[in-house]
């Protein structure tokens, strides 16, 4: 099942979505400078 990360989640670096979205399906940027 694909997951869609929508506008409210873009740039958010916390664990609020872990209950509904498996962590291994999210691949973030190599550099996290400026994220969050």
N, CA, C and O atoms as a printed pandas DataFrame, in Angstrom:
     atom_number atom_name residue_name chain_id  residue_number  x_coord  y_coord  z_coord
0              1         N          UNK        A               1    0.844   -1.174    0.000
1              2        CA          UNK        A               1    0.000    0.000    0.000
2              3         C          UNK        A               1    0.891    1.239    0.000
3              4         O          UNK        A               1    1.753    1.369    0.869
4              5         N          UNK        A               2    0.705    2.149   -0.950
5              6        CA          UNK        A               2    1.499    3.379   -0.958
6              7         C          UNK        A               2    0.984    4.378    0.075
7              8         O          UNK        A               2   -0.202    4.395    0.405
8              9         N          UNK        A               3    1.872    5.187    0.564
9             10        CA          UNK        A               3    1.518    6.245    1.502
10            11         C          UNK        A               3    1.826    7.581    0.841
11            12         O          UNK        A               3    2.808    7.705    0.110
12            13         N          UNK        A               4    1.002    8.563    1.094
13            14        CA          UNK        A               4    1.213    9.895    0.555
14            15         C          UNK        A               4    1.512   10.843    1.701
15            16         O          UNK        A               4    0.747   10.932    2.661
16            17         N          UNK        A               5    2.621   11.546    1.597
17            18        CA          UNK        A               5    2.953   12.555    2.597
18            19         C          UNK        A               5    2.453   13.886    2.060
19            20         O          UNK        A               5    2.937   14.378    1.040
20            21         N          UNK        A               6    1.478   14.464    2.756
21            22        CA          UNK        A               6    0.815   15.680    2.283
22            23         C          UNK        A               6    1.444   16.931    2.886
23            24         O          UNK        A               6    2.308   16.846    3.759
24            25         N          UNK        A               7    1.006   18.080    2.415
25            26        CA          UNK        A               7    1.552   19.376    2.806
26            27         C          UNK        A               7    1.710   19.563    4.325
27            28         O          UNK        A               7    2.754   20.064    4.745
28            29         N          UNK        A               8    0.729   19.187    5.179
29            30        CA          UNK        A               8    0.914   19.409    6.618
30            31         C          UNK        A               8    2.111   18.655    7.205
31            32         O          UNK        A               8    2.623   19.040    8.256
32            33         N          UNK        A               9    2.554   17.609    6.554
33            34        CA          UNK        A               9    3.658   16.800    7.071
34            35         C          UNK        A               9    5.012   17.192    6.500
35            36         O          UNK        A               9    6.042   16.814    7.059
36            37         N          UNK        A              10    5.036   17.934    5.409
37            38        CA          UNK        A              10    6.293   18.285    4.750
38            39         C          UNK        A              10    7.111   19.189    5.665
39            40         O          UNK        A              10    6.623   20.220    6.128
40            41         N          UNK        A              11    8.343   18.803    5.920
41            42        CA          UNK        A              11    9.231   19.588    6.772
42            43         C          UNK        A              11    9.088   19.287    8.247
43            44         O          UNK        A              11    9.770   19.904    9.066
44            45         N          UNK        A              12    8.221   18.357    8.608
45            46        CA          UNK        A              12    8.027   17.997   10.003
46            47         C          UNK        A              12    8.906   16.810   10.346
47            48         O          UNK        A              12    8.811   15.757    9.715
48            49         N          UNK        A              13    9.756   16.975   11.338
49            50        CA          UNK        A              13   10.653   15.893   11.757
50            51         C          UNK        A              13   10.312   15.501   13.189
51            52         O          UNK        A              13   11.030   15.863   14.121
52            53         N          UNK        A              14    9.232   14.771   13.365
53            54        CA          UNK        A              14    8.887   14.230   14.671
54            55         C          UNK        A              14    8.329   12.830   14.478
55            56         O          UNK        A              14    8.337   12.312   13.362
56            57         N          UNK        A              15    7.850   12.215   15.540
57            58        CA          UNK        A              15    7.378   10.829   15.452
58            59         C          UNK        A              15    5.862   10.721   15.530
59            60         O          UNK        A              15    5.342    9.649   15.840
60            61         N          UNK        A              16    5.139   11.804   15.256
61            62        CA          UNK        A              16    3.682   11.801   15.374
62            63         C          UNK        A              16    3.014   10.830   14.407
63            64         O          UNK        A              16    1.927   10.330   14.697
64            65         N          UNK        A              17    3.642   10.553   13.263
65            66        CA          UNK        A              17    3.002    9.709   12.257
66            67         C          UNK        A              17    3.405    8.236   12.351
67            68         O          UNK        A              17    2.933    7.424   11.554
68            69         N          UNK        A              18    4.258    7.876   13.297
69            70        CA          UNK        A              18    4.775    6.510   13.367
70            71         C          UNK        A              18    3.665    5.477   13.560
71            72         O          UNK        A              18    3.775    4.359   13.057
72            73         N          UNK        A              19    2.609    5.828   14.271
73            74        CA          UNK        A              19    1.523    4.872   14.509
74            75         C          UNK        A              19    0.788    4.488   13.231
75            76         O          UNK        A              19    0.272    3.374   13.134
76            77         N          UNK        A              20    0.730    5.377   12.260
77            78        CA          UNK        A              20   -0.028    5.102   11.041
78            79         C          UNK        A              20    0.829    4.898    9.802
79            80         O          UNK        A              20    0.345    4.369    8.801
80            81         N          UNK        A              21    2.084    5.304    9.850
81            82        CA          UNK        A              21    2.952    5.190    8.682
82            83         C          UNK        A              21    4.239    4.471    9.073
83            84         O          UNK        A              21    4.991    4.968    9.912
84            85         N          UNK        A              22    4.498    3.322    8.485
85            86        CA          UNK        A              22    5.714    2.587    8.831
86            87         C          UNK        A              22    6.968    3.415    8.539
87            88         O          UNK        A              22    7.098    4.001    7.464
88            89         N          UNK        A              23    7.875    3.456    9.495
89            90        CA          UNK        A              23    9.078    4.268    9.371
90            91         C          UNK        A              23    9.924    3.843    8.178
91            92         O          UNK        A              23   10.551    4.690    7.540
92            93         N          UNK        A              24    9.954    2.557    7.864
93            94        CA          UNK        A              24   10.812    2.096    6.772
94            95         C          UNK        A              24   10.300    2.505    5.392
95            96         O          UNK        A              24   10.978    2.253    4.396
96            97         N          UNK        A              25    9.123    3.128    5.306
97            98        CA          UNK        A              25    8.633    3.591    4.004
98            99         C          UNK        A              25    9.030    5.031    3.740
99           100         O          UNK        A              25    8.809    5.539    2.642
100          101         N          UNK        A              26    9.622    5.707    4.742
101          102        CA          UNK        A              26   10.006    7.105    4.594
102          103         C          UNK        A              26   11.511    7.186    4.373
103          104         O          UNK        A              26   12.297    6.703    5.189
104          105         N          UNK        A              27   11.896    7.795    3.272
105          106        CA          UNK        A              27   13.308    8.002    2.962
106          107         C          UNK        A              27   13.531    9.499    2.873
107          108         O          UNK        A              27   13.114   10.144    1.911
108          109         N          UNK        A              28   14.188   10.045    3.877
109          110        CA          UNK        A              28   14.409   11.482    3.928
110          111         C          UNK        A              28   15.630   11.912    3.143
111          112         O          UNK        A              28   16.282   11.097    2.491
112          113         N          UNK        A              29   15.931   13.186    3.209
113          114        CA          UNK        A              29   17.110   13.696    2.503
114          115         C          UNK        A              29   18.391   13.185    3.149
115          116         O          UNK        A              29   18.409   12.866    4.338
116          117         N          UNK        A              30   19.449   13.108    2.373
117          118        CA          UNK        A              30   20.735   12.680    2.921
118          119         C          UNK        A              30   21.208   13.692    3.953
119          120         O          UNK        A              30   21.712   13.308    5.008
120          121         N          UNK        A              31   21.054   14.971    3.666
121          122        CA          UNK        A              31   21.419   16.031    4.595
122          123         C          UNK        A              31   20.148   16.554    5.246
123          124         O          UNK        A              31   19.205   16.923    4.546
124          125         N          UNK        A              32   20.108   16.592    6.581
125          126        CA          UNK        A              32   18.919   17.073    7.275
126          127         C          UNK        A              32   19.062   18.525    7.710
127          128         O          UNK        A              32   18.212   19.028    8.446
128          129         N          UNK        A              33   20.120   19.214    7.271
129          130        CA          UNK        A              33   20.270   20.631    7.595
130          131         C          UNK        A              33   19.094   21.408    7.013
131          132         O          UNK        A              33   18.796   21.297    5.824
132          133         N          UNK        A              34   18.436   22.185    7.845
133          134        CA          UNK        A              34   17.314   22.981    7.376
134          135         C          UNK        A              34   15.990   22.244    7.391
135          136         O          UNK        A              34   14.970   22.813    7.000
136          137         N          UNK        A              35   15.974   20.981    7.834
137          138        CA          UNK        A              35   14.719   20.228    7.903
138          139         C          UNK        A              35   14.076   20.451    9.256
139          140         O          UNK        A              35   14.760   20.674   10.254
140          141         N          UNK        A              36   12.741   20.389    9.280
141          142        CA          UNK        A              36   12.050   20.433   10.540
142          143         C          UNK        A              36   11.474   21.724   10.917
143          144         O          UNK        A              36   10.867   21.842   11.981
